[in-house]
Amino acid sequence: MVGRETETAEIMKRLAADRSHSEVLIIEGDPGAGKSVLLDLAMKRTRRAGHRVLRAVGSESEAHLAYAGLHQLLRPVLGDLDGLPARQRSSLRIALGLAEQAEAAEPPDAMLVGLAVLTLVSDLAEPAPLLVVVDDAQWIDRASLDVLSFVARRMDSEPVTLLMGVRAADVLPGFDKGYERLEIGPLSGDAANRLLDEQPTRPTGRTRVRILREAAGNPLALVELARAAASRQPEGGGVEGPLPVTDRLEGIFARHVKHLPEATRSALLLLAATDAADAPMAARGLPEVDDTTWVPAERAGLVRQDSAGISFRHPLVRSAVYQAASFEERRRAHLVLAQLLGEEPDRRAWHLAAATVRPDEQVSAALLETAGRARRRGGHAAAAAALERAARLSPRRADQARLLADAVDMAVFTGQLGWVEHLAGEVRKRSDDPVLITRTALATGRLMTMGPHHTAAFTLLARIADEAADARSPRLLDALAAAAVVRYYSGEESQRQRIEALLSHMPDSAAGGALRAWVLAVSDPTGAGVSLAPALPQLITEAKDDAGSLTALAIVAWLLDQTSLAAGTFDEAFGRWQALGPLPAGLGCAVGWAYLEQGRWAEARSVAAEIAVVASQAGLDHAEACARALEATAVALLGESADARGKAEQALALVDPLESRSVAVCARRALGLAAVADGDYDTAYAQFRSAFTEDGDPVHYHVSYTVLAELSAAAVRRGQREHAAELLERSVGRLGTGMSARVSLLVERGRALLAEPEHAERHFQAALADEAGEQWPFERAQTRLDYGEWLRRQRRIAEARPLLTGALDTFQRLGARPWIERTKAELRAAGIEANSVAPSAITELSPQQQQITRLAARGLTNREIGEKLFLSPRTVGSHLYRVFPKLGITARSQLRDVVDGTLPAR
């Protein structure tokens, strides 16, 4: 390739045969820059080495067909699906439309579809490295892109290279952050001249100068402008003026088409209207490859022959041919294709729609069926697009409104708030049906809760609830459930009052028990929510077959500080798979906080990382901020203070602190913990103190109280004992009887730290008296450390030693390095050589490695671990291979002893 030596080398180094890890490279550039040629070169070299290649090419008209890109990519290896685990195989078959009707009764689990493709790719790469190429990725359907993004994030030890070609101006959801990019820019002046010299007729003189100027280094433009000059066609119109290169090229191609025979133009238009997946059926309506009809198009450089038959030399040629035809010509082409595709109902429906401008009930019905099939396969974007088009072609306004409302329900799962709002607005234009209007408004409000504008979201949801209350609609509870999430995020007291007033309109009944519990606990956990605690176990038992209700009740348990119950219920819900949706749900980080509080820090970090990636890709700033705050807290506890500060500041930058008080307080708590890890107690005190107003009221009604003990500890070191004691007792008075067991223990620890020496012990003992405190191992260990320090200073060394040793054991197990060092210092002062206590190497592993190690210790196979963590078996095996030396073991059978602590890791 002329002038692309650097780019070629950059791609080829990722295809090395001896690799033991994956590569992802996004190749971006303008149309005609040479992306496809570079990808073709990579495929040729890979095949020449005897390795397998999977390839898909995006098509603009296929972007609304769910999993069309994935089907194209996997078509050569569909026979290998039989080797997948049963649940993965079933989900992937449903997604690809290969399942029997009975098997496809339920939509496939999106995570299982992704895991199936990951496992398949890993298996295909077993004998030799695998190359996966996706060209024109900007036109790949969203469902397929989501799967590819899932696979790309989890490829680790697989010798798989994923190359994605995309136009420079297009955003590629799931691949817009975190991956290496190779920009294919304009050719240099020297390379552009060399390329012109290689043309059959070399342009010279003023013509050459003009071509170089107008092509602006675009290789395809150089070639085509040189071809146009050689054919001595008029150079006006499409090749003059300040037009983008793409428009000039399409003008050149369109002019070539204009001079072709009628039969050739008709064949080209039919080919242009044909999708890649249509080709086998559509070929029946096209001339044979050796038919003389194609010869003029080949001479004009518009098409080429290859093993698949006749194809356009470039997507711009296809676009030019299609746009140059009149609507009536395009309409006839689509009708021909619809007739040829009788056995492909989805593609047939879209071709009929492309040929229809007036309302047509039959075409609308065909698109409705297409939407149903897309929904059953988990293609939410495709289903929404089909429903929106079906609505436009429906002859009756009532049906239009109903179809658009259905489109809203599907579009919500894409995370595209602008699209959802547009569709909801179209419903309002076509209908005054309060049921439809409320339904679409509620869907919009729920999606808004995951964005940064909580005041607007609450206003919308409260209005819906008001209207539902007046109409005695069951939607009232749904609206209040979403409004409660906003109330939690914002921390706005007036919102709680509004929710309680609206909830009073709901009659007490068994129906909606979990949802009612959710509203009470989320909006007022220390008030109305307290009465729910005794009923929670029974509600969870009753919800055992409903993963969604289990998740909601697990969040309620977390809010009420029943952490063990919460974590166990989350485990049960996630074990059913259905709880893992395509977007983060309201308070979706609660599972991570529950795991963190329970001492399952690696799992908490994994939850946070996954939510952060998904939320970032969907543009859900608040959901991402929640995840970043959780990550910041976890790494602060590990002593990685710089990383914690970066993540906390990232969380704060994503939200307005007055709109998202929960995130603001969580992030500042993380900053405080990072300061404690660094021994900077002035900063720690300032950050913890910011959880309360100047008057001592909580900034956030739930999160602020969790910093009381940390605030007290920092206050003692900073000489603010009196002020902190006043704030602590003010909080106790405000909480009253609604104080949870956890907060009670934190309060007692704070009182002990702030008390005069003669009064401290009874508070330390109260902070350790309740066995429920074992649910929060880090906080329990902090109290033991504080009490042990106090006892040592009282010269009660013998009593201090077991408390300090117990604290160190917990900190070692958790990997809380700053607290480990502090406790070791106290133990040395108490006469115990702390180095005799072996550190836990498990905590030095990455969060993912810790999870894999613990599951392997329970006897799970690599494939079973992969299913739980959405990893390929090869990646699991590779992690274990690297873990064994770190733990000082040589056999899998030793893992249980290391995890249980009976075999010290070296």
N, C-alpha and C positions, 0 to 999 in steps of 0.2 A: 504494500500500500504506500503510495507516494506521500511522504510527509507525515506518516503516522507511525514511525519507528518507535518512538517513546511509548505511545499508547499501546502498541502491539506488545512490547516487552512487558509493560505493566500488567496486561491481561495474562500473558503466557506464563509469567512466574507463578501465577495462582493455579496453574494446571499441572504442576509437578507431580510425577507419579509416586514419589516417596512421602507424600504428605500424610500426617496423622491427625489433621484437624480440618475444620471447615473454613471456607472463605465466602464472603458476600461482597460483591462489588456492584455499585450502581453506576452505569455508564450513561451519562446525560449529554445531550447536545441538540442543536437545532436540526430540523428536518434536512436531510441531505448531507449532514456532517460526516457520515460514515459509520454510525453506530451499528447498523445491520451488517455492514461488510466486516467489521471487526468481530462481531458475534459469529458470523459465518466462518471466519478464519479460525476462531477458537474451536468451533464444532468440528471442522475438518481435521485439525491437528489432533483433537481428542480421539476422534474415530480412527484416525491413522495409527494411533498408539494402541488401538484395540479396546478402548474404554467406551462405556455407554454414555449416551447423550439423551436427555429429555428436553424437548423444546416446545414452547407455545408462543404464538404471536397474537397480540391483542388486535381486536377489530372494533372500530367505533360502534358498529351496529350490534355487536355482541356484548357490549358493556352492561346491558340490562338482563342478560341471561345468567341466572345463578349457577356458579361452578362451571361455566362454559370453558373458561381458561384452564381450570384444573382438569377437566375431562380431556381437553386437547393435550395437556402435558402428560397425562397418565395413560392415554389411549394405547401406546405400544406395550404397556406393562400391566394391563388390566387382569391378565391371567395370573399375576403374582399376588392379587388380592386374597386369594385362597389361603395364603400362608400367614395372614394377619390374625391376631387374637379375635375371638368371635365378636366382642362388642365393638372393637375398632372396625372390623370388616363390615359389620352391619351398618354402622354410621356412615362409613365412606360410600358404601353401595347406595344408600338412600340419597346422600348428597349428589352423587353422580347420576342419579336416575336409573340405577341398575337393579333396584330392589323389587321384589314382588310386592303386590299391593298390600298384603297382610303385614309384611315386614316394614313397610313404609307408613304405617298408621300414625306414628309420632314423628315430629321433626327430629333430625339427628342432633346430638349434642355437639356443639361447635368445637369444644375442646377435644372431644373424641375424634372428630374428623381430622383436626390438626395432628393429633397424636398418631392416627392411622397413617397419614402421609409421612410423618416423621419416621415412623417405624419402617414403612415401605422404602423410603429413601435410604435409610440406614442399611436395610437388607440388600438393596440393589448395589450399594457401595462396598459390600463385603468382599467380593472377589477383586475389585479394582476401583480406582477413583471414579466418581460420577460427576458429570457436568450437567447442570440444569440451567437452561437458557430461556429467558422470557423477554421477547422483543416487543416493542411498542406497548410496554407495560402500562402506560397511561390509559389504555383502552381495555385492560383486563378487568373483568367484573369484580365488584367489591368482595363478594364471598370468597372468590379464589385468592384475591390479594390478602385477605385476612388469614387464610390458611398458610400462604407462603410466608407471611410475616411471623406467624406462630412457629413455623418450622425454622426460619432463619434465626429467631431468638434462641432456639433450643439446640441447634446444631452445635456441637462442640468437638467431639472426637471423630466425627465422621469425615472421611476424605471426600467431601462433597463441595463443589464450587457452584455458587449461585450467581449468575450474571444477569442483571436486569438492565435492559435498554429503555430509556425514557426520554421524552422531549424535555428540553431544558426548562421550559416555562411551566411544566406541569408538576403538581404535587402528587406524590405517590403515597397514599395512606399506608402507614405501617413501616415505610422505608424512608420517611423524610428526616429521621434523626437517628444518629448512632451507628451509621454504616459508612464505610469508605466510599468516596465518589470519585469517578474519573471523568473529568470534563473534556469533551471533544470539541475544542474550539476551532476557529478558522485556521486554514492552512497559512503558513508563512508565505511571504512573497516569492521566495525561491521555490518552495514546494508547489505553489500555484502555477508558476511558470513551467516547472517540470511536468506537471499534469497536463497542461495545455500542449506541451511538446509531444506527449504520447498519444494525442488524439489522431484519428485517421486523417483529418485535414487540419493542419496547424494554423490557427488564426494568426494574423500578422498585423503590423501597423496600428492604425487607429482602432480597428476592430478589436485587436488583442487588448489594447489599453482599456477600451470600454468594458470588455468582458471581465477583466481583472477588477475594475472598479465596481461594477454592478454585482459580481459574484461575491465580493467581500470575503474571499477565502473559503466559500462553501464549495466542497468538491463536486456535489451533484450539479450545482448551479454552473460551475466552470465547464463541466462536461456538456450540459444541455445547452448553454448559451453558445458554446463552440459548435455544437451540432446545428443549432438554429442558424448561426452565421454561415456554416458550410452549405446549408440547404438554400441559402439566399432568400429566405422568407422575409417579409417586411418586418422591421424591428421596432415598429411603433407599438403603442398601446401597452400590452402586457409586459414588455421588457424595458419601458422607460419610466422616468418619474421616480419619486421617493417611495417606492413600494418595498415592503419586506421581501426578502429572498423567496420565502415560501409562496407568496402571491405571484411573484414573477415566474417562478417555476411552474405553478399551476397554469399560468397564462400560456407559457410555452407548450406545455403538454396539451392544453385545450386546443391550441392552434394546430398542433399536429393532428389531433382527432378530427378537426373540422375538414381536413383535406383527404380523409380516408373514405373508401367506398361505403355505401349505406349498409351492406351486409356486415362489413367489419365493425362499423360503429355500433350496430345492434348487438353483435356478439360481445364487444367490449363493455357495453352498458350492462348486459346481463351478468357478465363476469364481475363488474364493479358493484352490482347490487347483491352479489353472492357473498355470504359469510364463509369463513374458513371451514366451519363445520358443515356448511351446506354443500360444499363442493362435490362430494360423491353423488348426491342426488341431483344437484343442479347440473352436473355434467351431462345428464340426459338431454338437456335443452341447449347445450352448446355444441358448436362444430367439433369434430374430432381434432386431435392434436395436429395431425398431418394435413388437415383441410387447408386449402389455399386461402380460405377466408382470413386466416391469421397472418399471412405473409406480409401484407402492407403494415400491419401493426408492429410486427417484428422489425421490419426495415426502419420504421419510425422510432424504434427504440422504446416502445411502450410496454411490450410484453417479452417474456422469454420462456423457453421450454426447459423443464427440468423433470426429474423422476416423477413428480406429482402431477405433471401435465403443464398446462398454460397458466402463467401467473404474471402479475404486474411487476415491473422492475422496481417499483418503489410505491409506498402508500400514497404519495402525492399524485402519482399517475392515476390511481384508482379514484382519488378525490376529484381530480380534474375531469376525468371522464364522466363521473356521476353528476358533478355540478354543471357541466357544459350541456347536459341533456335537458330538455323541457320537462315540466312536471308530468305531462301526459306520457312522454316516453318513459320516464322513471316509473310511473304508475303501472304501465303495461309490463315492464320488466319485473316488478314486484308481484304482480298477479301471476305471471308465468312461474316464478319461483314458488309462490304459495301453492300452485297446482302441483308442482313437482315434489313439494315437501309434505304431501299428505300424511306420511308416516311420522313426521316430526311436528306435532301439534304446536309446540311453543314457538318454533322458528316460523311455522306457517302463520301463526297469529300475528307476529310482529311484521311479517311481510304484508299481510292483509292490512294492518294498521298503517303501514307506510304508503299504501295505495289508496287510503281513505281520508277524505277531508271533511265529509259531512257525517252527522250522526248515523251510526249503523249498529243496530242492536245485535246482529249476529257477530260482528267483529268484536264488539264490546264484550259479548259473552265469551268469545274465544280467549280474549285477554284475561278475563276473570278466571277462567280455568287455568291459564298460564300462571297467574298470581298464586292460585291455590297450590299448584305443583311446586312453585318456587318456595312458598312458605313451608310446605311439608319437608322440603330439602334443606331448610335453614337459610335460604337466600332472602334475607329481609329487604335489602336494597332492591333486588330484582322484583320481589313481590310488590313493593311500594310503587316502583316505576310502572309495572303492568297495571296496577289498580288506577294509578293517576291517568294513564292513557285510556283505560277502559271507561273512566268517568267522562273524559272529553268526547268519547264517541257514543256515549249513552244518550238516547233521545229524550229521556225524562229527567227533569231537574231533581226530583226526589231520589232517583237512582244515582245520579251524579253525586249528590251529597253523601249518600250512603257509601259509595265506592271510595270517595275521597276520605271519608272518616276511617274506612278500613286501611287506606294508604297511610294515614297518620299513624295508626297503630303499628304498622310495619316500619315506617321511617324512623320512629323513635329509637329502634334498635341500631340504627346507623350512627346515632349521636349527632346528626346534622340538624342542629336547632333551627337554622334558617329554613331548611326544607320543610321541617315539621310545622313551623309557623306559617309558611306559605300555604301549605295544604290545609291547615286549620282555617286560614283566612278564606280559602276557596269554598270550604264547607259553609261558612257564615254567609257568603254571597249567594249560595244556592238554596239555603234552607233556614227556616226559623224554628225547626224542631229542637226543643230544649234538650232532649236526650242526646242527639248527635252533637250539638254545640258543646254541651257539658263534657261529653266523652272526649272530644278532641282538645278542648281547653285543658282538661285534666292531664291528658297525655303530654301536652306542651309544658304544663306546670311541673310535672314530674321530671322532665328532662332539664328544665331550667334549674331545678334544685342542685344539679351537679355542676352548674356554671357559677360565676362569681356574683351574679346580681340577685341576691336573696330577697331584698325588699320588694322588687318587682315580682319575683316568684311567689312570695307570700301573699301579696295583694291579689294576684290572679287566683291562687288556690283558695283564699278566704272568700273571694267573690263566688267561686264555684260552690263552696260549702254553704254560703248564705242561700244561694238559689236552690241547692239541694235540700236544705232544711225547710224552706218555704214549700217546696213541692213534695216533702216527705220522701225524697229519693234515697235509695240505698247508696248512691254515689257520695253521700255526705261523709261516711266513714272513710271512703277511699281518698277524698279530698283532704280530710283532716290528717290521715296517715302521712300524706305527702307534705302537708303544711307543718306537721310535727318535725319532720326532717329539717325543714328550713329553720324552724324555731331552734333546733339544736345547733345548727351551724351558726346562726346569727347570734344566739344568746339573748335575743330581744325579749324583755319581760312583757311588753304589751302584746306580743304574739301569743304567749302562754295564756294570758287572760282571754284573748279572742278565741283560742282553741277550746278552753274550758267552757266558755259561754255557748259555743256551737255544739260541743259534745253533750251539753245538757238537753239538747233536742233529741238525742238518741235514746230510745227506750232500752232498758237493760234486757238483754236476751242472750241465749247461748250462742246464737249466730254471730259471727264476727268476733268471737272472744279473743282470738290471738291479735286481731287488728286493733281492737279496743285497748288491749293491754299495751300494745305498741304505742298508741297515741298517748296514753297516760304516762308511760315510762319515759318516752323520748322527750316529751314536753315538760315533765315535772317529776323527775326521778326521786327527789327527796320529799315530795309532797304527796300528790295523788298516787304516784307510782309505788310508794312504799307498801300499800295494802296488797299489791299484786304478788309480793314475794312468796307467801305460802301457797298460792295457787299455781305458781310456775311449773313445778314438776308434773302436775296433772295435765296442764295445758300442753306441755311438751310430749307427754305420753299420748295424748289424743291426736297430736299432729304428726305421729311417727311416719305416716305414709306420704307426707307433704313436705318436700324439701324447702319450699318457699316459706311455709309457716314455721318450720323448724329454725330457719335462718333468722326470721323476725323475732322469734322467742329467744333465740340465743343472744341477739342484740339486747333484748329487754333484760336478760340475766346479766349481761355485762354492765349495762347502765346501773343496775341495782347492786353492783359489786358482788355478784355471785359468780365469781370468775371461773371456778372449776366447773360449775354447771354450764356456764356459757361456752367454755372451750370444748367440753364433751359434746354439747349439742351442735356446735359448729362442725366438729369432726363427723358426727352422724349425718348432718345435712350434706356436707361436701362428699361424704362417702357415697351419696346417692347420685352424684354427678349433676343432677338437674339444677343444683344451686349455683352452678358456675355459668353465668349468663354472658352474652357478648359484650356487655358494658358493666362498669361498676354500679352497684345498686346504692340506694340511699344508705348512708352510714356503713358502706362496704368495708371500711378500714377497721370496723369494730372487731372483726375476727383477729386482725393483726394485734390490736391492743390487748385483747384477751390472752393471746399467746404470749405477748411480751410480759404482761403482768404475771402470768403463770410460770415464767421462766423458760418458755420455749422461744428463745430469742432468734434462733436461726429460721424457724418457721415464720415468725413475725416479719423478719427482713424479706423473706421470699414473697410473702403476701404483699408487702409494701412495694417491692420492686415490680411485681406483676401488675398491680393496680396502677402504678405510676406510668408504666409503658402504655397500657391500654387507654388510660385517661388522656395521656399526652397525644396519642394518635387520634383520639376522637375529639380533641380540642376542649376537653372538660377540665377547665383550669382548677376548679375547686376540688374535684376528686383527686387531681394530681397533687394539689397542695396538701390534702389530708395524708396522702401516701408519703410525700416528702417529709412531713412532720414526724410521721411514725418512723421512717428510716433514720431521721436525725436523732431521735430519742434512743433508738437501738444502738447506733454507733457511738453515741455519747457514753452510754453505759459500758461499752466495750473499751472506752478510753481513746477512741479515734476522734479527738476533739476538733481537728481542722475539718475533717469530712462532715462531722455533725453540724458545724457552723455553716458550711456551704449548703447543706441540704435544708437546714432551718431557714436560712436567708432566701433560698429558692422558694420555699413554701410561702414565706411572707410576701415575696414579690409577686406571687400569683393571685393574691387576694387583696381585698380592701379590709383592713382589720376591723372596721366598724360594721362591715357586712358579714364578716366571718370570724367572730370572736373565738369560736372553738379552735380554729386553726391557729389564730394569733397566739392564744394562750399555750397551746401544745408546742408551737414552734419556739416560743420564749422559754418554756420549761426545758426544752432540749438545749437551748443556748445556755441556760443556767446550769444544767448537768455537765455540759462541755466545759464551762468555766470551773465547776467543782473538780472535774478531772484534771484540769490544769493547775489547781490550787489557787485560782483567782476568785476569792470570795467576795470582793467588792462587786465585780461583774455578776457573779452568781446571785448576790442579794438583789441587785437592781433588776435582773431578769425575773426572778421569782416574785419580787414585790410588784412587778407590772401585771401580775395575775389579779390584782385587786386595785380598786379605785383609790384616789387620795383619801376618801372617807372610810375605806376599809371594806367596801362592798365587793363581792366577786365580779370580775369582768365577765366570767362565764359561769353559769349556775351549776355546772357539773365538773368541768375540768379544773377550775380555779382551786377547789378544795384539795385536789390531789397534790398540790405543792406546799401545803401547810408545814409539813415536817421539814422539807428541804429549806423552806424560807426560814424556819426557826433555827436550823443548823447554821445557815449562812449568817443570820442575824447575830448569833452568839459570837462568831469570829469577827464580825464587823463592828461590834459594840452597839447593836440596835436591839438589845434584849427586851427592853421595856416596850418599845413600839411594836415589836413582833408579838409579844404576849398579849397586848391589847387587841391586835388584829385577830389573833388566834381565838381569843374568847368571844370576840364579836361574831366570828364565823360559827362558833359553837352555839351561840344564842340564836343565830339566824336559822341554823339547821334544825335545832330542837330535837324532836323525837324522830325526825326523818333521817338522822345520821346513819349511814351504813356501817357495818362492822369494820370494813376497811378504813373508812375515814375516822372512825372512833380510835382505831389503833394508831393512825397517823397523828391524830390530835394528842393522844397520850405520849407518843414519842416527842412531839413538839413541846408539850408541857414539861417533860422530863429534862429536855435540853435547856429550856428557858428558866427552870426553877432554881431557887437557891439550893446549894448542895444538900442541906438537911431535908429538903422536900422532894428531891428528884427521884429517889428510889421507888417510891410507891407508884409513880407514873411509869417508870421503866417496867416494873412488874405488871402493871395493868396492860401495857403495850404488848407484853409477851404472854399474858394469861390465856387469851382466847385461842384455842387450837385452830379456829378458822383462819388465823393469820398465816398458816402454812400454805394457803392458796397463793400468797404473794411472797415468794422466797427471797427476792432481792430486798424488798422492804423489811422483811423479817430479819434478814442478815444485817441490814443497816442498824436496826434496833439492837441486835445482839452486840454489834461492834460498839455502838454508843454506850451501852450499859457496861460492856467490858472495859472500855476506856474509863468510865466513871469509877468502877470498882477498883481498877488499878490505881487511880489517883487517890482513892480512899485507903490505899495500901491493903486491899483485900485481894491479894494476888491469886490465891487458890480459887476463889470464886470467879475471878475474871477469866482464868485460862479456858475453861470449857466453853464459855460464851464466845470468846475470841476464836477458838479453834472451830467451833460450829459455824461462825460467820465466815471464816476463811474457806471452809469446805464448800459453802454455798457459792461464794464469790469465785472460787476456783472452777466449780462446775459450770457456772454461767460465763466465765471468761471476763469478769468485770475488773480489768487490770488496775485501774487507779485504786479501787477499794481493796484489791488483793495486796498492793504494796503498803497501803495504810495499815491494814490488819497485820501484815507481817511485822511492821515496825512496832505495833502495840504488843505483839507476841514476844518479840525480842526484849522489849522493856519488861515483860512479865516473866522473863527467864526461859522462854522456849525458843529454840533455834528454828525459825520459820522455814528455812530451806529444807528441813526434814519432811515437810509436807509436800508431796509430789504434785506438781501442777497438772492440770488436765489438758492434754494435747488436743482433745476433741474440740475445745473452744477455740483453738488456733486454726481450725479448718474453716473453709468458707461456709456460709449458711446452707448452700446446696449440698456440700460434702457432709455436713453434720446430719442433714436429713437422710441422705443416702446411707450413711454409716449406721444410724439408729434403726432404719428399716431392715438393713441387711443383718443387723444383730438379732432382729426378731425372726429371722429365717426366711425372709422374702427373697425370691429369685430376682435377677436383674430385670427380667421382663415385668414382673409384678411391681417392682419399685418404679420402673419406667412408667407404668400405667398410673400409679399414684401421683407421681411428680411431673407427668407429661414430658418425659425424656425418652430417648431411644435406649434400648438395652445396651448398645455399644457405649453410649455416653456414661451410663451407670457403671459399666465395667471399667471404663477408663478412669473415672473418679476413684473407684475402689483401688485400682492399681496404684494411683498416686497417693492414696490415703495410708495404705499399709505401712510404708516406710516412716511416715510422719508419726504414726501411732506405735511404731516399734514392734509390729507383729508381722507374721508371715502367712497366717492362715485365716480364712473367713470365720472359722469356728472360734477364734479368739476375740472376735468383735464384741460378743455379748459380755465377756468379762471386762473388757475395756469400758464399755458403756455403763455397766453396772458398778464400775469402780473397784472391782475385786482384783483386776490386773492393772497396775499402774502403767500408763502409757509412757514411752520414753521418747 
